[in-house]
Amino acid sequence: MFPIEKKEKEKAKYVLLMLGAKNDGSLDIERANFEINELKHSLNEYREVLERLVSIEELMVLSDRARQETLMQNNA
């Protein structure tokens, strides 16, 4: 009913758009690396804020719940 191949091609197209594909359709590695490093930096800042706001026990509960939710989404 919904062709998977088309969905995968559409996803790939959007990923290339988000990462800044070059005119020839290839991936701009420098920009992709920059984006990845920015995301890592943001995640580290978020983690540091969480560590200041919640106890280690609460953090472990949140971590376990996020892991379970991620596993459920991947199995769906």
Secondary structure, 3 states (H helix, E strand, C coil): CCCHHHHHHHHHHHHHHHHCCCCCCCCCHHHHHHHHHHHHHHHHHHHHHHHHHCCHHHHHHHHHHHHHHHHHHHHC
